[in-house]
């Protein structure tokens, strides 16, 4: 979410259009290979850790410009020989990216309104589970962990985008 907030701010104050949003950890790759592994195997394992996460516009030219060969070695998108998107590509069209950024702005505005009204809900999530289970601050926040805390909606990227569109069209609260 943080990177999307930054991108939304950049887009709002710049005439340039983004080609996507990518994240790569700043840490140097640490590889574990069998003793005697060749230089090429070590490089191959290190390269796997350099693959960025995020989303890229589903534009053939952009994908090719971001990675020679467009194989998806370092970016979360690839092109098939016929030029179509690879099966595991993480892409959006321009309208989809605009929807995501508009939704992010709505979420931030809603969070700000809630803070001003003194409403701060304890509902942290970490991937597909509640972050409360092992939190050392539970005595302070007072939130009790329940099985319901783990239940997160499982949606496809397309379903998530559709939910964002619906929320924006209704002008409603992204959190229900």
N, C-alpha and C positions, 0 to 999 in steps of 0.2 A: 504494500500500500504506500509506503514511504516514497519509493521511486516514482510511483504514479502521481503522487502529490507534487513532487518536484517537476515532473514532465508537464502536468497540467499548468503549473505556474509559468514554466518556460514558454509553452504554447500560447498562453494568454498574453505574454509580453514580447513575443518575437514574431516576425513575419515568416520565419522558416517553418516548414512542416516536418514533423518527426518521421523517421523511417521505422521506428519501433522503440522498444525499451529493453535494454539488456543489463543483466547483472552478472558480474564475475567477482568471486571472492578475491580480496587483495593478498591473501596468503600465498606463498610460493608452494607449488605442488610438492607433496611428499609421497613418494612411490614405494611400494613394497613388491619386489620381484624376487624370483628364485635366484639363488647364488649362481653366478656365472652367466646371468642374462646379458645379452648383448646390448650395445648402445642403442640400437633401434628399438628394442623391446622396452627399454627404460624410457625413451622418448615417447613411445606410443602410450605407455601408462601415464606419463606426465601430461600428455596432450588431452587425455580423457578428463582430467581434472580441470582443464582450462576451458571446457565447454561452458558457454554462458547459458543462463536461464533467462526467460523473458518472452517477449512476443515481438514479431517483426511483421511489417506490412506484407501482405500476400502479393507482392509485386516481383516478377521474375528478375527484372533489372536490379532491384534493390538487393535481393538475395544473392545474386551473382556478384554484385559490387562488395558485399560484406564478407564473402568468402570465396576464394578461388576454387573453382570446381563445384561449388554449391552442394557439397556432400553432407553438410550438417555436422562437420567435425568440431567446429568451434561455436557455431550459432545454432539456435533451436529450430532450424528450418533447412530443408534440402529440396532439391529439384530432381525429378526423375528424368530419364533420358529424353522423354517426349516434352519436357518443359513443365509438366504438371508438378504440383506440390507433393513432396514426399509424405508418406503415411503419418509420420510422427512430427510433422511440422507444427510449430506453435505460431500461428499467423492470424492476422485480422485484416479485413479490408479497411480502407480509410474511414468509412462510415462507422465501422465497428470500433475502431480506435477512438474516434470522436465520442461515441456513446460511452465507452469506458471512462474517458477523461471527464465527461460531463457528470457521470455517475459519481466519480471520485470527488469532484467539487461539491456535489450534493451531499455526499456522506460527511465531508469535512464541515460543511455549513451546518448540517444536522447535529454533528458532534459539538460544534461551538455553541449552538443554541441550547443543547442539553446541559453543557457545562455552565452557561450563564444562568440557567434555571436551577442549578444545583443537582441535576440528575446525572449520576455517574454510576453506571451499572457494572458490577463485577462479573464479567462473562468472558474471560480470556480464553482463546483457543490457540492450539499449537498443532498445525497440520490437521489431522482428523481426530484429535482428542483434546480433552480439556487440559489446559495448563494448570488447573487448580490441584490436580491429584498430588503433585509433588512440590507444590509451592510452599516455601518456608514462611510466607507471610499470612497464611490462612487465619491464625489467631487475631491478627490485626484487622484484616478486611472483614472477617466474620462470615464469609461465604462458605457454606458446607458443600462438599463435593457429593454429587449424586450421579446415578447412572445416566440421567437425562442430560447431564453436562457434556457427555461424550457424543451425543446424537447431533451430528451435523448433516445438513442436506447434502446428498451426493448428487451433483449435477454435472452435466457435460459442459464444456466451454460454451457451446451454442445455447444451452438452456440458461446458463448464467447471463449471457449477453441479452437474451430475450427478457429475463427478469429485470435486468437493468433498464432496458427500453420501457417496459411496462411501468416501472417505478417512476422514471423520468416523465413519461406521458401523463401519469396521474398527478405528478407534482408532489408525491408523497414522501414519507419518511422511509429511507432505505432499510431501517431496522424494524419495520412493522408498525 
